[in-house]
Amino acid sequence: MTNLAIIILLLAVVTALAQVTDKVRIPYPILLVIAGIAIGIIPGLPVMTLNPDVVFLIFLPPVLYAAAWSTSWPDFKQSIRPISLLAIGCVLFTTVIVAAAAHYFIPDFGWVESFVLGAIVSPPDAVAATAATKGLKIPKRIITILEGESLVNDATGLIAYRYAVAAAASGTFIFWLAGINFFYVAGFGIIIGLLIGYLFFWIHKITPHNATTDTTFTLLAPYAAYLLAEEFHASGVLAVVAAGLFLSPRSSEVFSNQTRIQANAVWDTMIFILNGVIFILIGLQLPIILSHITSDSLSTLFWYGAVVSVAAVVARILWVFPGAYLPRWFSKSIREREPDTNVRSVSIIAWSGMRGIVSLAAALGLPLMVSETKAFPHRDLIIFLTFCVIFVTLMLQGMTLRKLIHWLGVKSGDGHIKEEERIRVQLASSVIEHIEEHYSLGLSDEVLNQIKSKYEIRIQRIRKEESENRMTSEEIDELQRIHQELIKRERELILQLRKDAKVTDEIVRKIEYELDLEEARLELDRYND
């Protein structure tokens, strides 16, 4: 069976499992990992080896870019303190705790390889975090913190990983030099990401609107940011995230409605495929990993895996609770600036530490040799322990997260829904005023009433009132023309509200998408006529 046939088979499995995930009540990523393990142990199937370069180059940039694109920069900025504590502080703390557990509980496991293992398994995965919280009715701030953490922590973990591997090769570690390099790698990566974001913003702005080419540019942007940053030995992860955060709020200025509709469809499909293949590839690696380890029994290996996995889970809990409360106790400004922090929300964040494909790719990317005569110490065992942490966190935390949320009684509340309803009523009311000011003269009462009725009905539906909207065929041409102008007016109003910081990016995207669909329908009607 060729690699192409295997890829087609995996895509078929991913699609089939997506259809049954709701019925079996198992989170989609966990179901895929289990399926991957089941497929991997089937005798006679060819070995599907995971190339770390493929993960870092093919999978990572678009997944991170899509997550950054859907993240609201104002919300991200508002939660930058807890995000930074998790993405930097928690990752480094977990690295130390896991390294200590591995060193003291696994015989002959030196400090160098222990810190390598700790750096590999310390960052929770962006894909796993998004998949775990998808569809859950939890407060928006929790989702912002978890998704924001997952955007940044890969950079911290991978930078720590680089220096741990370098220490294994050289036998020395200079702390102050690593600190300086950390700021260079992270800072320069962000700068490159912003430059790439501005470059693609400029390209979109000067080129004619074309849905196909504009969508293609959105696919090229994350790869351009990642490759350029890595070329200068900066953080490709942070470059991709910075480019996505820069371009997302500016897309309204450069994309047509056709581009937004087409790009959303393309990206939704691509991310579905990438996420599915990522998790099923994780499961496929277990038989390959086990085949390379012959020095210890399975029971001993699973004991080591349990120790390291528990250390990774406990380290996050030990960090999250003090990190949530101590700054609030010592700083009055934090208490005044940030919403109330309750133990239920903190518990969810502490329990949402699932690992994923980045950790496995980093482990598989370990060099075989640290010198011409010396092999990398315990390389195969590190890869196995990484898989154990991924599997345990996905199974333990991923399977119980929904039950924990239900047990804690955490709900999203209706504040966000009411805000959205308020914005919709405000938009419809403003457009009605605009109609009365600019279209009341020169139009028949019937046409004017038909134009206004659309927005009056929108208000009535929000307020749970009933109405009827009937339109005569004789006036449809004029109605379509005016509807086009009013859609444009709605766009201007909602973008002005975002510019004035009176509405969240999430609401803007939702309303803008609906306007895109409405405009596309009007254009199709005109074409058919």
N, C-alpha and C positions, 0 to 999 in steps of 0.2 A: 504494500500500500504506500503510495507516494505521500509526501508532506502535504500536497494540495488536497488529496483525498481525505487526509486526517483533519485538515482545517475545515473542510466542508462537513465532515462528520461531526466535529465539535460544534459548529454553528447550528447544525440540525438538533443536536442534543440541547444546546442552550435555549433554542427557540421552543422546543417541546417542553422543557422543564419550566419555562416561563409561563406556560399555559396552565400548569398544574400546581404552581407554588401556593396559590391562595387556598386550594382545596386541601392540601396536605398540611397546612398550618406550620410550615417550616420556612424561615426566612430564606429568601432567594440565594444569597451568597453561600449559606451553609449547605443548602441542597446541591448547589453546583460543586462544592468541594467534595461532598460525599459521593456524588456521581463521578467525579474525577478519580477518586480512589477506587471506586468499583470498576471503572473502565480500565484503570491501570493494572489491576490484578488479573484481568482476563488473559489467559495464556494464548500466545501466538500473535498478539498485537505488537506492532512495532513500537520501539521506545520513542517517546515524545520528549526530547530534552529541551529544557527551558534555557534559552540564551539570555544572560543578564543584559547584554547590550540591546537586545530586542525589547525587553521590558522598559529599560530606561529611555530608549529613543522612540519606540513605536507606541507604547501604551501610556507612559507617564505624562508626556506633554499635553495630549488632548484631554485626558481625564482631569488633570489639574486645571487646565484652561477652562473647561466647561464648568467646573466647580467655582472657579474664580468669577466667571462671567455671571453666574446666578447669585453671587454673593453681593449684598448691598454694601457699598463702601461706607456710607454713613453708619450703618449698623456695625460693620467691622471696626471702624474707627472708635465708635462708642464703647466697644467691648475689647479694645486693644490691650488693656491691662490684664484681664484674665486670660485672653488668648496668648499673650506673651509668656505669662507664668506657666501655662501648659506647654506651649510649643517649644520653649527654650528651657525653662526651669525644670519642668516635669520630665522632659526627655533626658536631660543630663542627670537628674536625680535617679531616674529609672536605670540609666546606664550603670551608675555606681552600685545600686542595690543588686541588680542582676549579676554584675561582675563579682560582687562579694559572694553571692549565693553560689555561683558556678565555681569560684575558686575554692571555697571551703567545703562544698558538698561533693564535688567531682574529683576523684583522685588524679593527681598529676596534671591538673588543669591550671596553667600558669596565669599570672595577672594579665599578661599581654593578650592572650586569646580570650580571657574572661571579659576584658574591656571591649574587645572586638565583638563578642557575642552581645554584650550589653548595648553597644551602639546600634547593632543590627535590629534588635527586637524592641528598642525603646520607643520609636514613633508609631502611634496608631495610624491606621491607613485611611487615606482620603475616601477611597471607594467604599470601604467597609463602614465608615462613619456615615456617609451619605445614605447607603443602603439600609443601615440600621435605623435611622431616624425617619426614613421616607414613609409618609402616610401616618405617622404617629402624631396624636394631638397633644403636643407638648408646647410649652411657652416658646415663643419665637427667639427669645434671648438664649435659651439653651441650644437651639439649633445653630444660631449664629456663632456661639462660642465653640461648639464641636466642629462645625465646618471650617471656621476660621483657624482653629488649631490644626486641623488636618491639612490645610493649605501650606502652613509654615513649618510644621514639625519635621517633615521629611528632610528639609534643608538642614536642620539642626542635627538630625540623626545621621545623615549622609556625610556631613562635615566631620562629626565625631568619628564616624566609621573610617574616613580617609586617614585621619591622624592616628587612629589605633592600628590600622594596617601598616602605616609608615613606621610606627614604633616597633611593630613586630619584625619589620625588615631591617631596621637600623639598630634596634636594641636600646634606643634612647628616646626620651620624650621631653621636650622643652616647653613648659607650660606657657610662659609669656609669649613665645613665638607662635604657639598654636592659637592663643587668644588674639594676637594681631592678625593672623591669617584668617581667623574666623570672621572678623569684622570686614576684612577685604573681600572674602568670598561672598558673604551675605550682602554687603553694601554695594559692591560692584555688580552683583547679579541683579539687584533691584534697579540700579541705574540702567543697565542694559535692557531690562524688561520695559522700563518706561520709554526708552529711546525707540525700541521696536514698536511699542504701542503707538507712539506718536507718528512713526513712519507709516504704519498701516492706516492710521487715521487720516494722514495726509493723502495716501494713495486712494483711499475710498472717496475722499473729498474732491479730488481733481479728476477722477475717472467718471465716465458716464454711468448712470445706474443700469446695472445688468445683474439680475438675480444670480445667474450661474457663476459669473466671474467674481462677484462679491462674496458669494458663499465659498468659493475656492480660496479666496484670500483669508477668510476666517479659519480655514483648515491649515493654511500655511503659517499663520502668525505664531502659534505656540511652538512649532518646530523651529522657526527662525529664531525666536527668543532663546529656546533651549540650546540650540547648536552654537549660536554666537557666544552665549555665556560660558558654555563648556570649553569653547575654543580659547577663551581668556582665563580658564581655570577658575571661573566664578560659579556661583550656584545657578544651575539651569532651572532648578525647581522654583526659586524665588523670582527668576526672570520671567518664567511663564506666568506665575501668579500676578506679578506686577503688571505685565502686559494685559492680562485679562481684566484686572481691576481698573486699569486705565481706560480701556476701550469700551467696556460694558455700558457705563452711563453716557457715553458719547455716541453710541450706536444710533440713537434717534436722529442725530444730525446728518448722518452719512448714508443710512440704509433706507431704501424704499420699502413700502409695505410688502411688495413681492419678495424682496430679499429676506426680510424678517421671517415671512411665512416659510419660504423654502429653506433658509438656514436653520430654523428651529426644527423642521422635519428631518433634515440631514443629520444634524447634531444629535437629535434624540435617538435616531437609528444607530448612528456610529457608537455612541456611548453605551447603548444597550448591548451591542455586539462586543465591544471592548471589555466592559465589566463582566459579561458572561464568560468570555474566553479566559479572562484573568483568573477567575475563581476556579474554573474547571481545570486550568493548567496547574494551579496549586495542588489540587487533589492528585493529579497525574504524576506529580514528582515523588510521592511517598515510596512506591516500589523501587524507583531508581535510587533514592537516597539510602534506603535500607540495604540495597544490594552492595553498597560500597563500604558498609560497616560490618566487620567480622570480629572485632576484638572483644565486644561485650555481648552478653545475652540480651534478648528482647526485654525481659523483665527489668534488667539493669538500665537499659536505654530509656525505657518508659519512666522509670523512677527519676532519672536525671531530667527528663523532659518535664515531669510533674513539678520538680523542685524549681526549675527555671521559670516555668509558667506561673506558678504561685508567686514567685518573687516579682515577676512583671506586673501581675494583677495587684498585689498588695502594695507595691511601690507607688502605683498611681493613686491608690486610696490614701496612703500616708501623706502624699503630697497635696492632693486636691483639697482636703478638708482644712488643714492649716492655711493653705494658700488662699482659700476663700474667705476665712474669717479673720486671720491675724492682721492683714492690711486694713480691714474695716475697723478693727478695734483700736489701731494706732493712728489712724488718719481720719479726721473729721471730714475733710474734703471728699474722700472716697465714699463715705457714708452719705453725703449730701448729693454727690454726682451720680452714683450708681443706684439702680433699683435695689429693693430689699433682697437680701440673699437668704433663702430658707434652706433648711437641711434637706428637703425633698429634691429641690433642683440640684443641689450639690451632689447628692447621692447618685442622681442620674448621670451627671458628668463624670463622676468617679468610676462608674460602672461601664462607661462607654469607651473602652480602650481596646477595641478589636484591631488586631494586626492583619496585614495583608501582603499583597504582591511585592511591594517595595522591599520589605524585610527579606523575603525569600530571594529576590533578585540580588540583593546585596550579599547575602550568604553565598549564593551560587557564583557570584563574581569574585570571591576570594581567590587570590593567586595560589597556584599549586605549590610554588616554591618561594621562600623568602630570600634565598641565595642560590648560588649554583649547586651547592651541596646539601642544603637544608630544606626540607619540606615545610610547608606552613603547618604549625602545630595544631593537631586535632581538627583539621579542616572539615572532614566528613561528619564528625560529631557536632560541630557548630551548625552545619547545615541541617542535621536532623533535629537539633534542639530548637532551631528557628522554626522548622515546620511544626514542632510540638506547640510552641507558643502561639503560632497562627491558628492552629486547629483548636486548641483549648480555649483561646479567647473568643473565637468565632462561635464555638459550640456553647461554652459556658455563659458568656456575656450576651452573645447574639440571641441565643434561645430564650434567655430569661429577662431580657431588657423590657419587652412588652409587659410581661407579668409584673416586673418591678414597678413600672409606671402605673399600672392598674392598681397594684397594692398600695402604693404611696398616694394614690388619688390625685396625681398631677394632671391638670387640664390646661389647655391653651387659653381658655377664657374667651369672651366675645369682644374684647377690646379692639382687636385687629379687625374683626368683621364689622363692628360699628364704625370704625374709622373708614373702612372701604365704602360702606354705605353712605357715610357723610360726604366723601369725595365725589361719589357718583351723583348724589343729589345736587351737590354744588356745581358740577360740570353741566348737568342737564338744565339746571335753573339759569346758569350763565348763558347757555346757548339759546334758551327761550328768550331771554332778554335781548340777545344779539339779533334774533329773528325779528322781534318786534321793532327794534331800532332800524334795521337795514332792509327788511323785506316787506314791511306792512303796506308800503305804497307800491302800486303797480301790479299787485297780484290779486287775483280773485279771493274771496273769503274762503272758498273751498280749498284752493291750493294752500293758502296760508294755514288753515286749520289742519290740513294733512301734514304739513311740514312740522308744525308745532306738536301734533299729536304723538309723534314718535318719541319725543323727549318727555312729554307729559306722561305717556304710558310708562316710560322708564322710571320716572319718579313714583308713579302709582304702584308699580310692581315692587319697588324697594319698600314702599310703605304698606304693602299687602293690600292694595286697593285693586278694584277691577275696572276694566275699560275695554273698549273695542277700537280697533284701528282698521279702517277700510279705505282703500285707495282706488280711484277710478282709473281705467286704462288710458283715458284721454289726456290725463295730466302727468303721465309717468315720466316723459322726457324732461319736463321742467323740474319735476320732483327729484329726478336723479342728479341733475346739474346742481341743484341747491343742496342736496344731501352731500355731494362731494365737497362743496364749500364749507358746510357745517362740520364735516369730519375733520377738515383742515383746521377749523376753528377749535374743535375739541383737542386736537393735538397741541395746538399752541397753548391752550389753557393748562393742560396737564403737565406739559414741559415747563411752563412758567411756575406752576406749583412746586415742581421738583427743584427748580432753580432757586425758589424762595424757601426751600427746605420745609415745605408744608405737607409733604406727602412722601411715603416711603418708596424706594425703588421697586419693591415687590408689587405694590399697587400700580405703579406706573407701567411696569411690564405687562401686567394682566390687562389693564385698560387699553394699552397700546396694541396688544395682540388682538383684542376684540375689534378695535378700529381697523386694523389691518385686514381682518377677515371681512368686515363690513364693506370696506372699500373694494376689496377683491370681488365681492358679490355684485356690487354696483357696476364695476368694470365688466364683469362677465355678462350681466344683463344688457349693458350697452352693446357689447360685442354680438350677443345673440339677436338683438333687435336689428 
